[in-house]
Amino acid sequence: IRLYELVKSYENIHEKTFDLRELRYLLGAEEKSYDRYSNLKQKIIDPAINEILAYSDLKVTAIEVKQGRKVTGIKFVISDGSADRAAKQWEQIDRERHPERY
């Protein structure tokens, strides 16, 4: 829910980049177990993005910002997911009506 609220507040900008330290603070994930980026991504970021995609009106993509091989931040690209869902629904209807096209 915290990640949803965070990206929802930047929906009109369509993208926002966070430093990892800042993101950990905003998500309340400052515990020692989330010091490693892989743990933060596996336990918090990926599950939250999957829930946002499944249950909300947003489409969110996370892009790792790297300095060399080290991940130093995350850029979230945010768009309105309802347009994508509507396009998929129309494509499904078209497939049902005109299966010979596919």
ZIDA-V103192 format. One record per pair of residues at least 6 apart in sequence whose ideal C-beta (glycine too) atoms are under 6 Angstrom apart, sorted by sequence separation. I is the first residue (numbers start at 1). GAP is how many residues later the second one is. If there is no record, write none. Layout:
BEGIN
i=I gap=GAP
i=I gap=GAP
END
This chain:
BEGIN
i=10 gap=6
i=24 gap=6
i=33 gap=6
i=34 gap=6
i=52 gap=6
i=64 gap=7
i=65 gap=7
i=95 gap=7
i=52 gap=8
i=65 gap=8
i=65 gap=10
i=49 gap=11
i=62 gap=12
i=63 gap=12
i=49 gap=13
i=62 gap=14
i=29 gap=15
i=60 gap=16
i=61 gap=16
i=60 gap=18
i=6 gap=20
i=59 gap=20
i=59 gap=22
i=58 gap=23
i=57 gap=24
i=2 gap=25
i=57 gap=25
i=59 gap=25
i=37 gap=34
i=3 gap=45
i=4 gap=48
i=7 gap=53
i=20 gap=53
i=19 gap=54
i=18 gap=55
i=17 gap=56
i=18 gap=56
i=17 gap=58
i=16 gap=60
i=15 gap=62
i=14 gap=64
i=11 gap=67
i=10 gap=68
i=7 gap=69
i=7 gap=71
END
